[in-house]
Amino acid sequence: MTIGLGNAIVLLILAGQAPLALGLPPGVALGAVQVVPAALPVAALALGCMLWPVPGLPAPLVALVAAALLHHALAGAGAAVGPVVGQAPSLELLATGIAQADAASPALPDAGRLVLLLLPSALSLALLATLEALAAGAALREASGQRAEPRRDLRASAIGMLAGGALGGMPASSLTTPSMACWRWGGRGRTALVLRAAVALLVLVLGGSAVAQLPYAALAGVLPGAVLPLFKLRPMLPGAGAGLTRRVADALVVVTVIGAAAAFGLVAAVGLGVLLSVVIFTASMATSPVRCSTVNPVGRSRIRRPAAEEARLREAGDRIELVELEGPIFFGSAEGIVLHAEQARARGAEILILDLGCVTRIDLSGGRRLLEACRTAPGRILVAPLHPGSRAFAELQALGLLGALPAGVAMPDLPAAIEAAEELLLASRREARCTGTPTAAEALAALGLPTAAVPAILPLLEDRAFPAGSVILRQGEVADAAFLLLEGQVPISLPARAEHPATRLAVLAPGVIFGESALLGAGHRTADATARSDVRCLRLSKYAAETLRRTAPDAAWQLMAAVARQLTAHVVAANATIDRLEA
């Protein structure tokens, strides 16, 4: 609604200044008298100086001086130009005008009728001035980085509106444009406010004779130039993508408010804008924020696990449900999240991931309902993305609810949430004996190697440890060994280049063989392998593998069969992901 009112005011100002830009006197409508074409370049010059200011100089002053000089030059050349202000403003003139208005005013109606007549206009002006005061305060806080007290700003705005009305001016204060101009020129604190008002008063009183020579066409160019940057076109043209319904509703409010202001005035536009905003807000409360949900979510994590665990994930993957949320989460709409979580568990979902990436706002009641949804299934509902740069993180932090989330619920991004969900699912299906770091013999047996083959392979393995952050394999190095991961996680990635950042291909979990290309005849490494945490693994060199092939060919065959099974499991998982993406 605020954007609609701002755009409406800009359009009304442009329409009101059009007769002056064509050389007509104030208060004369188009068509009543003949326009003066020579006034148009004067207005155009003032408008151009406002829209493209000279660096380091105040744009309004430059625009008025340049347009006034052009006006008087055209008049000296004999061209017909528009009128000038004429009479220099002064305090005496203001007092005379007030006295004349008082003498010419009819008898005032009774108090009740007066209130009914003035209340709509007073409320609309008060609302506009309040919004403008808040906008000015927000602009100054964003520019300065300093926090302020909004209630104090509103009290100052109220005093300014009363003072303006009492002195015969417009009851508005704290305008955004002059406030920002004052701050950019070094104005700070109460002294700057007093000096700003004093300078305006001195210009009015001491420079009255110069003001009297200003052409109305110049003023008609300066005012539109000042307000045109305030016109916001983007909210009226909603683009495609997430949140389209909300953006269309916002655009409808903006366009409707502009139309109402043009047809019936600002008072009617304010009332209609408030009504539409209430209707849209009520509709958003009645609409569930659940955009869609996906069982066995597309874009599964890139963790590579042993073939047996990959098979378990394929069988039980539909126990993970990804729920995408959209728009605001308020006291009414948040109920839909709790209801969806209950229904998902009734359908058999063991782990729920709530995707907050498209959430635009969370109020206190909605945040509490979100916490309630997480507490209904402890350790089984994950929330992402929640990192210091995300909108949901900022909203929950501002409400003081971030620390109230159960441990292990908040995930920095969606891939991390999916990884955690898979690990929770597998942990509930692992046997007790599979917990802890396996021995070398247990790791070989987990690969599916026969018991008879293990004694021949064990003496050829080297136990290696890598601290977190260290590089295990580097792209381009000679492929001289394969590794069996016992403990920790190892990301596989392509290194960063000048044009592209590093690309993560996979994350290896314990029980996985990596660097196996060395056993398949590859000459050099094709990617980097880095220790995400402290890593322990078993190393089998090319020389040791060749020795195994000569001394125990059956064991060597079983080992290569295990490598082939692992590669097959990875291909099957990749094909399943591709199928879901294409579907």
KAQUINOR-V452523 format. One record per residue. N is the residue number from 1. RES is the residue in one small letter. SS is DSSP state (2 for helix, 1 for strand, 0 for the rest). NEAR is the number of other C-alpha atoms within 8 Angstrom. Layout:
BEGIN
N/RES/SS/NEAR ; N/RES/SS/NEAR
END
This chain:
BEGIN
1/m/0/11 ; 2/t/2/6 ; 3/i/2/8 ; 4/g/2/14 ; 5/l/2/15 ; 6/g/2/10 ; 7/n/2/12 ; 8/a/2/13 ; 9/i/2/8 ; 10/v/2/13 ; 11/l/2/8 ; 12/l/2/9 ; 13/i/2/10 ; 14/l/2/9 ; 15/a/2/7 ; 16/g/2/7 ; 17/q/2/11 ; 18/a/2/9 ; 19/p/2/13 ; 20/l/2/13 ; 21/a/2/16 ; 22/l/0/14 ; 23/g/0/17 ; 24/l/0/16 ; 25/p/0/10 ; 26/p/0/6 ; 27/g/0/4 ; 28/v/0/9 ; 29/a/0/8 ; 30/l/1/8 ; 31/g/0/5 ; 32/a/0/6 ; 33/v/1/8 ; 34/q/0/6 ; 35/v/0/8 ; 36/v/0/12 ; 37/p/0/8 ; 38/a/2/13 ; 39/a/2/14 ; 40/l/2/12 ; 41/p/2/7 ; 42/v/2/16 ; 43/a/2/16 ; 44/a/2/9 ; 45/l/2/13 ; 46/a/2/17 ; 47/l/2/13 ; 48/g/2/11 ; 49/c/2/13 ; 50/m/2/13 ; 51/l/2/8 ; 52/w/0/6 ; 53/p/0/10 ; 54/v/0/9 ; 55/p/0/4 ; 56/g/0/4 ; 57/l/0/7 ; 58/p/0/8 ; 59/a/2/10 ; 60/p/2/9 ; 61/l/2/7 ; 62/v/2/11 ; 63/a/2/16 ; 64/l/2/13 ; 65/v/2/8 ; 66/a/2/10 ; 67/a/2/14 ; 68/a/2/13 ; 69/l/2/8 ; 70/l/2/9 ; 71/h/2/12 ; 72/h/2/8 ; 73/a/2/8 ; 74/l/2/12 ; 75/a/2/10 ; 76/g/2/7 ; 77/a/0/6 ; 78/g/0/6 ; 79/a/0/8 ; 80/a/0/8 ; 81/v/0/12 ; 82/g/0/15 ; 83/p/0/11 ; 84/v/1/9 ; 85/v/0/11 ; 86/g/0/8 ; 87/q/0/6 ; 88/a/0/10 ; 89/p/0/11 ; 90/s/0/9 ; 91/l/2/7 ; 92/e/2/6 ; 93/l/2/8 ; 94/l/2/9 ; 95/a/2/8 ; 96/t/2/8 ; 97/g/2/8 ; 98/i/2/9 ; 99/a/2/8 ; 100/q/2/8 ; 101/a/2/8 ; 102/d/2/7 ; 103/a/2/6 ; 104/a/2/6 ; 105/s/0/6 ; 106/p/0/4 ; 107/a/0/4 ; 108/l/0/5 ; 109/p/0/6 ; 110/d/0/6 ; 111/a/2/6 ; 112/g/2/6 ; 113/r/2/8 ; 114/l/2/10 ; 115/v/2/8 ; 116/l/2/8 ; 117/l/2/7 ; 118/l/2/8 ; 119/l/2/8 ; 120/p/2/9 ; 121/s/2/8 ; 122/a/2/8 ; 123/l/2/8 ; 124/s/2/11 ; 125/l/2/10 ; 126/a/2/10 ; 127/l/2/8 ; 128/l/2/8 ; 129/a/2/13 ; 130/t/2/10 ; 131/l/2/9 ; 132/e/2/12 ; 133/a/2/15 ; 134/l/2/11 ; 135/a/2/9 ; 136/a/2/14 ; 137/g/2/12 ; 138/a/2/8 ; 139/a/2/10 ; 140/l/2/12 ; 141/r/2/11 ; 142/e/2/8 ; 143/a/2/6 ; 144/s/2/6 ; 145/g/0/7 ; 146/q/0/6 ; 147/r/0/5 ; 148/a/0/6 ; 149/e/0/6 ; 150/p/2/8 ; 151/r/2/6 ; 152/r/2/7 ; 153/d/2/11 ; 154/l/2/11 ; 155/r/2/8 ; 156/a/2/8 ; 157/s/2/14 ; 158/a/2/8 ; 159/i/2/8 ; 160/g/2/11 ; 161/m/2/13 ; 162/l/2/9 ; 163/a/2/9 ; 164/g/2/13 ; 165/g/2/10 ; 166/a/2/7 ; 167/l/0/6 ; 168/g/0/7 ; 169/g/0/7 ; 170/m/0/7 ; 171/p/0/13 ; 172/a/0/12 ; 173/s/0/11 ; 174/s/0/9 ; 175/l/0/10 ; 176/t/2/12 ; 177/t/2/7 ; 178/p/2/7 ; 179/s/2/11 ; 180/m/2/11 ; 181/a/2/8 ; 182/c/2/11 ; 183/w/2/10 ; 184/r/2/7 ; 185/w/0/6 ; 186/g/0/6 ; 187/g/0/9 ; 188/r/0/8 ; 189/g/2/6 ; 190/r/2/6 ; 191/t/2/7 ; 192/a/2/10 ; 193/l/2/10 ; 194/v/2/8 ; 195/l/2/8 ; 196/r/2/9 ; 197/a/2/8 ; 198/a/2/8 ; 199/v/2/8 ; 200/a/2/8 ; 201/l/2/8 ; 202/l/2/9 ; 203/v/2/9 ; 204/l/2/11 ; 205/v/2/10 ; 206/l/2/7 ; 207/g/0/9 ; 208/g/2/12 ; 209/s/2/9 ; 210/a/2/8 ; 211/v/2/11 ; 212/a/2/12 ; 213/q/0/10 ; 214/l/0/13 ; 215/p/1/13 ; 216/y/2/14 ; 217/a/2/16 ; 218/a/2/17 ; 219/l/2/12 ; 220/a/2/13 ; 221/g/2/16 ; 222/v/2/15 ; 223/l/2/9 ; 224/p/2/13 ; 225/g/2/13 ; 226/a/2/10 ; 227/v/2/9 ; 228/l/2/8 ; 229/p/0/7 ; 230/l/0/9 ; 231/f/0/9 ; 232/k/0/9 ; 233/l/0/6 ; 234/r/2/6 ; 235/p/2/10 ; 236/m/2/11 ; 237/l/0/7 ; 238/p/0/10 ; 239/g/0/6 ; 240/a/0/5 ; 241/g/0/5 ; 242/a/0/6 ; 243/g/0/9 ; 244/l/2/10 ; 245/t/2/6 ; 246/r/2/8 ; 247/r/2/11 ; 248/v/2/9 ; 249/a/2/9 ; 250/d/2/10 ; 251/a/2/12 ; 252/l/2/9 ; 253/v/2/13 ; 254/v/2/14 ; 255/v/2/10 ; 256/t/2/10 ; 257/v/2/16 ; 258/i/2/13 ; 259/g/2/10 ; 260/a/2/13 ; 261/a/2/14 ; 262/a/2/10 ; 263/a/2/6 ; 264/f/2/9 ; 265/g/0/9 ; 266/l/2/11 ; 267/v/2/11 ; 268/a/2/10 ; 269/a/2/15 ; 270/v/2/12 ; 271/g/2/8 ; 272/l/2/10 ; 273/g/2/13 ; 274/v/2/9 ; 275/l/2/8 ; 276/l/2/9 ; 277/s/2/10 ; 278/v/2/8 ; 279/v/2/8 ; 280/i/2/9 ; 281/f/2/8 ; 282/t/2/8 ; 283/a/2/8 ; 284/s/2/10 ; 285/m/2/11 ; 286/a/2/8 ; 287/t/0/7 ; 288/s/0/12 ; 289/p/0/13 ; 290/v/1/12 ; 291/r/1/9 ; 292/c/1/7 ; 293/s/1/9 ; 294/t/1/9 ; 295/v/1/10 ; 296/n/0/11 ; 297/p/0/9 ; 298/v/0/8 ; 299/g/0/6 ; 300/r/0/10 ; 301/s/0/8 ; 302/r/0/8 ; 303/i/1/9 ; 304/r/1/11 ; 305/r/0/11 ; 306/p/0/12 ; 307/a/2/11 ; 308/a/2/6 ; 309/e/2/9 ; 310/e/2/12 ; 311/a/2/9 ; 312/r/2/10 ; 313/l/2/11 ; 314/r/2/8 ; 315/e/2/7 ; 316/a/2/8 ; 317/g/2/11 ; 318/d/2/9 ; 319/r/2/12 ; 320/i/1/16 ; 321/e/1/15 ; 322/l/1/13 ; 323/v/1/13 ; 324/e/1/13 ; 325/l/1/14 ; 326/e/1/14 ; 327/g/1/11 ; 328/p/1/11 ; 329/i/1/15 ; 330/f/0/14 ; 331/f/0/12 ; 332/g/0/9 ; 333/s/0/16 ; 334/a/2/15 ; 335/e/2/10 ; 336/g/2/10 ; 337/i/2/13 ; 338/v/2/12 ; 339/l/2/8 ; 340/h/2/9 ; 341/a/2/10 ; 342/e/2/8 ; 343/q/2/8 ; 344/a/2/10 ; 345/r/2/9 ; 346/a/2/7 ; 347/r/0/6 ; 348/g/0/7 ; 349/a/0/12 ; 350/e/0/9 ; 351/i/1/13 ; 352/l/1/14 ; 353/i/1/15 ; 354/l/1/12 ; 355/d/1/13 ; 356/l/1/12 ; 357/g/1/12 ; 358/c/1/11 ; 359/v/1/13 ; 360/t/1/10 ; 361/r/1/11 ; 362/i/1/13 ; 363/d/0/11 ; 364/l/2/9 ; 365/s/2/8 ; 366/g/2/14 ; 367/g/2/15 ; 368/r/2/9 ; 369/r/2/12 ; 370/l/2/11 ; 371/l/2/10 ; 372/e/2/9 ; 373/a/2/12 ; 374/c/2/14 ; 375/r/2/8 ; 376/t/2/6 ; 377/a/0/8 ; 378/p/0/8 ; 379/g/0/9 ; 380/r/0/9 ; 381/i/1/13 ; 382/l/1/16 ; 383/v/1/13 ; 384/a/1/15 ; 385/p/0/15 ; 386/l/0/12 ; 387/h/0/9 ; 388/p/0/6 ; 389/g/0/6 ; 390/s/0/10 ; 391/r/2/10 ; 392/a/2/14 ; 393/f/2/13 ; 394/a/2/10 ; 395/e/2/11 ; 396/l/2/12 ; 397/q/2/10 ; 398/a/2/7 ; 399/l/0/10 ; 400/g/0/8 ; 401/l/0/11 ; 402/l/2/9 ; 403/g/2/6 ; 404/a/2/7 ; 405/l/0/10 ; 406/p/0/9 ; 407/a/0/6 ; 408/g/0/7 ; 409/v/0/11 ; 410/a/1/11 ; 411/m/0/14 ; 412/p/0/10 ; 413/d/0/10 ; 414/l/2/10 ; 415/p/2/8 ; 416/a/2/10 ; 417/a/2/14 ; 418/i/2/11 ; 419/e/2/12 ; 420/a/2/8 ; 421/a/2/13 ; 422/e/2/11 ; 423/e/2/8 ; 424/l/2/9 ; 425/l/2/14 ; 426/l/2/11 ; 427/a/2/7 ; 428/s/0/6 ; 429/r/0/6 ; 430/r/0/8 ; 431/e/0/6 ; 432/a/2/5 ; 433/r/2/4 ; 434/c/2/7 ; 435/t/0/8 ; 436/g/0/4 ; 437/t/0/6 ; 438/p/0/10 ; 439/t/0/6 ; 440/a/2/9 ; 441/a/2/9 ; 442/e/2/8 ; 443/a/2/11 ; 444/l/2/10 ; 445/a/2/11 ; 446/a/2/8 ; 447/l/0/10 ; 448/g/0/7 ; 449/l/0/12 ; 450/p/0/8 ; 451/t/2/7 ; 452/a/2/7 ; 453/a/2/11 ; 454/v/2/13 ; 455/p/2/8 ; 456/a/2/11 ; 457/i/2/10 ; 458/l/2/9 ; 459/p/0/6 ; 460/l/0/10 ; 461/l/0/9 ; 462/e/1/7 ; 463/d/1/8 ; 464/r/1/8 ; 465/a/1/8 ; 466/f/1/10 ; 467/p/0/9 ; 468/a/0/9 ; 469/g/0/8 ; 470/s/0/8 ; 471/v/1/9 ; 472/i/1/9 ; 473/l/1/11 ; 474/r/0/11 ; 475/q/0/11 ; 476/g/0/8 ; 477/e/0/8 ; 478/v/1/7 ; 479/a/0/11 ; 480/d/0/7 ; 481/a/1/12 ; 482/a/1/15 ; 483/f/1/12 ; 484/l/1/12 ; 485/l/1/16 ; 486/l/1/14 ; 487/e/1/11 ; 488/g/0/13 ; 489/q/0/13 ; 490/v/1/13 ; 491/p/1/13 ; 492/i/1/13 ; 493/s/1/12 ; 494/l/1/12 ; 495/p/0/10 ; 496/a/0/8 ; 497/r/0/7 ; 498/a/0/5 ; 499/e/0/4 ; 500/h/0/6 ; 501/p/0/8 ; 502/a/0/9 ; 503/t/1/8 ; 504/r/1/9 ; 505/l/1/9 ; 506/a/1/10 ; 507/v/1/12 ; 508/l/1/13 ; 509/a/0/14 ; 510/p/0/12 ; 511/g/0/12 ; 512/v/0/12 ; 513/i/1/11 ; 514/f/1/8 ; 515/g/0/11 ; 516/e/2/11 ; 517/s/2/10 ; 518/a/2/14 ; 519/l/2/10 ; 520/l/2/6 ; 521/g/0/6 ; 522/a/0/9 ; 523/g/0/7 ; 524/h/1/10 ; 525/r/0/15 ; 526/t/0/8 ; 527/a/0/12 ; 528/d/1/14 ; 529/a/1/12 ; 530/t/1/12 ; 531/a/1/17 ; 532/r/0/11 ; 533/s/0/10 ; 534/d/0/12 ; 535/v/1/16 ; 536/r/1/12 ; 537/c/1/12 ; 538/l/1/13 ; 539/r/1/12 ; 540/l/1/12 ; 541/s/1/9 ; 542/k/2/11 ; 543/y/2/6 ; 544/a/2/9 ; 545/a/2/12 ; 546/e/2/8 ; 547/t/2/8 ; 548/l/2/14 ; 549/r/2/12 ; 550/r/2/7 ; 551/t/2/6 ; 552/a/0/9 ; 553/p/2/9 ; 554/d/2/8 ; 555/a/2/14 ; 556/a/2/11 ; 557/w/2/9 ; 558/q/2/11 ; 559/l/2/9 ; 560/m/2/8 ; 561/a/2/8 ; 562/a/2/11 ; 563/v/2/10 ; 564/a/2/8 ; 565/r/2/9 ; 566/q/2/12 ; 567/l/2/8 ; 568/t/2/8 ; 569/a/2/11 ; 570/h/2/10 ; 571/v/2/8 ; 572/v/2/8 ; 573/a/2/10 ; 574/a/2/8 ; 575/n/2/8 ; 576/a/2/8 ; 577/t/2/11 ; 578/i/2/8 ; 579/d/2/8 ; 580/r/2/8 ; 581/l/2/8 ; 582/e/2/5 ; 583/a/0/4
END
